[in-house]
């Protein structure tokens, strides 16, 4: 019978067999919850199906089917690829190629995700020398069916070609690159249980390099060879099983190859483990219990991974060990710090902290020896109340914080080893603590580490280009280590219920008292912890052109030192939440607030008249550079009030004056666009006769183009012309901004000229994160302090069409908009509008407006 007919005959039978036996294995797992049994069971099912398919395909006797990668290792996750090597005894001829193609097609038809390669032994050797991925996959090669002699030849050639030292270096370099991709943290809120630092891949790297070196094939053998202790081997096996269990459940829950613990599935996965939500003041979700277990397991793996790789490296690259004394407790050995005796930390408990002091003072030391790391990890349990109360230990901890370099590495090592959480019990409570606010990307403890890192980077000349203003401020800041103390405590009370800023202030006060900080230093730390959110809220939600706003903020910060400290902590904090939250607009708002407040603190009282004259003079100086006459600005400026000049920078005033000075009475809308001076996004100015639906009409255009509005300044001239300015951004601006500028100017002008009816807003879908953690929309309407306008504040999940939906409601009620502050925090928006209108004088209409806005904010 022809091969094609044999394969067609085998297809329905094999498909039914694969489906039935796979379902049986999965059903057993759902009953007994043993991941290793499932992984082996699925591998055996696929082995049997592949063997039968191989037989039906009629491959020559001098060929072999070899499992590689995870499948070769003998494990198969429910939706993982089945990686196979079709090993040839001779170069591929036409007949064999046809049979191989028929086999691969059959396997795909059966529903198997096949990853296959077709090579001779010689080709395998060439590929493995050129590609570390191929070399790694062959390390775990396993014969499924076919020629045993050919497979033995492959194994022999592979062992002869293996260079354990080169393999070790390649795999550890590959691991470092992978860790960099995940920002060197296992504590992302949506970790990858296979690839993230501290996850399955890190465990596999250890076994790969150990096997390549001929040292061991299992955790038990690593213990037998003295590379780890029996207890450490037990912990590694336990963590490996836990990660495999999570990965299996992820595959089964999502019905696909999914290794990320996304918010969408965390609760469902937690429930399969029998975890439930807790009640009470410290209520937590089932998913939080799951993730905290995950993070603690990843922390253990990270630590043991360091110990093991150092031990394996020492076996592969033996060096003469000549201890160089550092002090009576520590030696330097080949660039690493080593304990003098195995019981150093037991005999000298202060050495638990002293070692980090030494490492900050000796930048030439690359790290700790495996022996020291292991001893220190076990010694963490010595840190108790008596240890924390010892004045000598408190002085050592302060020396770490005051170190001129190496602070971030020291704190991260202390956190990884469990020492920081034991020395600061309140910090221990937030290790692995999740944050469900849709803009933090890390657990609380890792966010704090990121904030300390950001503050430290401000001090480093090689990073001065990132935040020049921050670098300038911190260079002149005395006792900058106080900023690090504030960073450690600013979010330390997260998850307790109540105001974490107030609760954190109490914790910080206790720390300052116990560690002997002066009254002045203590006051600064407590101020920063209590008010670490204030500056961003003022900058992003209040009117910085209002002298009363600036006066109130200046009264809060009191002096330049407090202002600089709060600015530095605020920037570091926002930057430490997520790579997506910071943008140039927020940077400008904060810097503007800082500079305006500094002038007030310097003795210059808030004065609208002085600010008005200064901005006008600067704008006029700019206009002269463009060759405009000395009186060219007068016709436009005569139509503008004080509020316009206070709400616009001098550069904006000059740009708009240059564009509009000869179009003051234009019957046709004028739209001008330019790259935003802040270096991000586009600035769009619209000048036309005012109309009730103008803001909604402009929002409809930006909405249709999928542009995000970061800021809007709405102004009406004395002659009832609208002069509105928008700051918009979109991902593709950087690549083709010239074309986009021309497009916006043309299309928006045409839209405003046509006056076509406004369309319904596009109710865009919520993002994945917003669907998982929906925000209850809120609307607050209140009169401003002068009683002249109303302040409208809204908060909701971000989505396409949101601002346009709000604008339509305001248009319907004939509300006049004066300013709009658009603040996007990850997946959350918090917008503030300054409005007025006749409808707002009626309390019943106000209530109806709030109700309609709430309806507009819903999906």
Buried (B, 14 or more C-beta within 10 A) or exposed (E): EEBBEBBBEBBEEBBEBBEEBBEEBBEBBEEEBBBBEBBBBBBBBBBBBBBBBBEBBBBBEBBBBBBBBBBBBBBBBBBBBBBBBBBBBEEBEEEBEEBBEBBBBBBEBBEBEBBBBBBBBEBBBEBBEEEBEBBBBBBBBBBBBBBEEBBEBBBEBBEEEBEBEBBBBBBBEBBEEBBEEBBEBBBBBBBBBBBBBBBBBBBBBBBBBBBBBEBBEEBBBBBEBEBBBEEBBBBBBEBBBBBBBBBBBBBBBBEEBBBBBBBBBBBBBBBBBEBEBEEEEEEBBBBBBBBBBBBBBBBBBBBBBBBBBBBBBBBBEEEEEEEEEBEEBBBBBBEBBBBBEEEBBBEBBBBBBBBBBBBBBBEEBEBBBBBBBBBBBBBBEBBEEEBBEEEEBBBBBBBBBBBEEBBBBBBBBBBBBBBBBBBBEBBBBBBBBBBEBBBBBBBBBBBBBBBBBBBBBBBEEEBBEEBEBBBEBBEEBEBBBBBBBBBBBBBBBBBBEEEBBEBBBBBBBEBBEEBEBEEEBBBBBBBBBBBBBBBBEBBBBBBBBBBEBBBBBBEBBEEBBBBBBBBBBBBBBBBBBBEEBBBBBBBBBBBBBBEBBBBBBEEEEBEBEEBBEEBBEBBBEBBEEEEBEEEBBEBBBEBBEEBBBBBBBBBBBBBBBBBBBEBBEEEEBBBBBBBBBBEBBBBBBBBBBBBBBBBBBBBBBBBBBEBBBBBBBBBBBEEEBBBBBBBBBBEEBEEEBEEBBEEBBEBBBEBBEEEEEBEEBBBBEBBEBBBBEBBEBBBEBEEBEEEEBBBBBBBBBBBBBBBBBBBBBBBBBEBBBBBBBBBBBBBBBBBBBBBBBEBBEEEEBBEEBBEBBBEBBEB
